[in-house]
Amino acid sequence: MLRISFFTILIVTCSCFHAFTQHLLLQPDRIFDGEEIQEGWLVLIEGSKIKAVGPKLLAPAGTPIKVLKGMTLLPGLIEGHSHILLHPYNETTWNDQVLFESEAERVIRAHQHLKASLNAGFTTLRDLGTEGARFADVGIKEAMHKNIFVGPDLICAGKAIVATSSYAVKSAAFKLPQGAEEADGPNLIRIVRDQIGHGADVIKIYADYYWGPFGQAMPTFTEDEIRLVVQTAASSGRMVVAHATTKEGMMRSTRAGVKTIEHGDEGDREVFDLMKRNGVALCPTLTASEAVLSYRGWNKSTDTIPERLRLKRLSFTQALQSGVGIIMGGDVGVFKHGDNVRELLLMQEYGMTAKQVLMCATSGNADILELKDKGRIKMGRTADLIACSGNPLVRLEALKDIKFVMKSGQVIVP
């Protein structure tokens, strides 16, 4: 009788798997590798990884070739600020989404949102708050890890943290369900640890919000409270990001050690110089600002620029001049998922070059968010790749029409 041990079967199985590892050779007209354009280069995919990159590659015999004629191949785009459990406020107001849409409905919507972003070329999303849907983003990420469906990789914040009674939904008569988790003082330690225990990849705080005596934005947490959050999160190797629109909220957050500041509407040269010295990056969310004003009746094509947007443009110009790190993130969810590229186009409109914008959305975001396996087309990196017609460094609008998407070596589009 022939006897074959378990270990023999295991070795044979592993050897067969290795022998049949999937290969694919991509042949675009050019590559934007995350930093520079490379004409006539090829990319060899092996399984979920980039095996080789260069002008002349030797592929294993029988390797299929995907010709991307007239196209530029890029790293998968990284969305730095998203809310997958929200949809545009001109469809349903934020209050009504938080109060009246079930978590089941919001998760189903999120599945569609992720599909739209992936088809638009965004292979990684940083999701900065479920806005009342508890840790649904973490559950969605785990479902993708189990191959229930394919979507962008998620960096999850779970429930953002707000100072007690500073956030929404608000009522003078009743205590309503909140769009984030309330905490103060020493209790922040327990809340941060609880969120980490529930799977949060990053901790988000609201350093200011519209709770002033006349409804204006004012700082919420003290600098010491923010520092306590940062120290607690840092013990687990996690970064803290801060929603901050006021100058004082930005200053407190920067001195306390957060990694990124979201929005930064009142940022000026003093703030941005401080952020640069402290290694804090800005995510300006330009599209959300324009979208909210359009929902209130502003028409960009015919109306004058509102003072709020004029100041936002000035702030963005000062951020560019300071050299502070800038994240590409549009706050998608406030506007339509799948239209993420609007933020790239606005960054160019507000003063960036096309190359600066592309670097922000690829290698720049990867570096700031510490995504070592993403953002560049290099040997050994995960094969998250996209392609568009033409050259986006010449015409950035080409990114509105993505022709090819690969996620971890799997072709999604077409």
Residue, then its C-alpha position, 0 to 999 in steps of 0.5 A: m500500500l502506498r502511504i503518503s504523509f500529510f506533510t508530503i501532500l502539503i509540500v506538493t500542494c504548495s509547490c503546485f500553487h506556486a507553479f500556477t501563480q497568476h501572471l499578467l503583463l501590463q503594457p500602457d503607453r506610459i506610467f506615472d509611478g507616483e513621482e514621475i512619468q515613465e514612457g514605454w514601461l511595462v509592469l509585470i503582476e504576480g498574484s497580488k503584487i507587482k513583480a517587476v517594472g521597467p522598459k524591458l521585462l522578461a515575463p514567464a512563458g505564456t504570460p497574458i499581455k494586457v495592452l492599455k493603448g493610449m493610456t497612462l497607468l497610475p497607482g490606485l488613488i488614495e482618498g484621504h477623507s471619506h464617509i462611506l456611510l453618508h450620501p449627499y445632503n441634497e438627497t437627505t439631510w445629515n440630521d435625517q440620515v443619522l436619525f431616520e436611516s437604519e444602520a442596515e440601510r446605511v450599510i447597504r448604501a455603503h456597499q454601493h458607495l465603495k463600488a462607485s469609488l473603486n470603479a472611479g480609481f480609488t483603491t484605498l479610502r480613509d473613512l473618518g467617522t460613521e456619523g451615528a452608525r457605530f463601528a459599521d465601517v470596521g464591519i464592512k472592512e472585515a467583510m471585504h477581508k473575508n472576500i464577501f465583496v471587493g472594494p477599496d481598502l479601508i482605514c477606519a475611524g469608527k465613531a469620532i470623538v466629540a466634547t459632550s453636548s458640542y456636536a449634533v443632532k441637537s435639540a433644546a427639548f430632548k437628548l437625541p442620538q449623536g453622530a459621534e461619541e461624547a467624552d471629556g477629561p480623563n474619560l477620553i482614555r477609556i473611550v480611545r481604548d474602547q474604540i481601538g478594541h472595536g477595531a478603529d485604525v485611527i482616532k478622530i476628534y472634533a477639536d472645534y465645532y459650531w457650538g458658540p453662543f451664536g452658532q459659530a465654530m469654537p474650540t471644544f477640547t482643551e489642548d491637554e485633552i487632545r494631548l491625552v487622546v494622542q498619548t493614549a492612541a500612540s501607545s497602540g501605534r495609532m495616529v489621531v486626526a482632528h476636525a479643526t476649522t478654527k485657527e485656535g482649534m488647529m493650533r491646539s491640535t498641532r501642539a498636542g501632536v495630532k497627525t493630520i488636520e481636516h478642513g483647516d478653513e481658518g488656517d494662515r501662514e502662522v498655523f501652517d508654519l507650526m504644522k510643518r515644524n511639527g510634521v502635521a499635514l492638512c486635508p483641506t476638503l475643498t469639494a465639501s466646502e463647495a458642495v455644501l454652498s451649492y446645496r444652499g443655492w450657490n451656482k458656481s457658473t454664474d454667482t460670485i465667489p462667497e466670502r467663505l470660499r474666498l477665504k478658503r482659497l486664500s488659506f489653501t494658497q498660504a498652505l502651499q507657500s508654507g510647504v506643509g504636507i497636503i492630503m488629497g481628501g474631499d470629504v466624499g459622502v458630503f458629495k456623491h461617491g464616485d465623484n472623488v476626482r472633483e477634489l483633484l480638479l479643485m486642488q489644481e484650480y486652487g493653485m497646485t500643478a497637475k503633478q503635485v495633485l497626482m503625487c498628493a493622491t498617490s505617493g504623498n497620501a501613502d507617505i503621510l498615512e504610512l501606507k508603505d505598500k501603496g502609492r507607487i508602482k514599484m517592485g514588491r508593492t501591492a498591485d493596486l493600479i488604474a489607467c486612464s486615456g491620455n496623460p493626466l499630467v497634461r490634462l488632469e480631467a482624464l482621471k474622470d474617465i478611468k478605463f482600467v482598475m486592478k485591486s490586489g492583482q484582480v482586474i475590476v474594470p473593465 
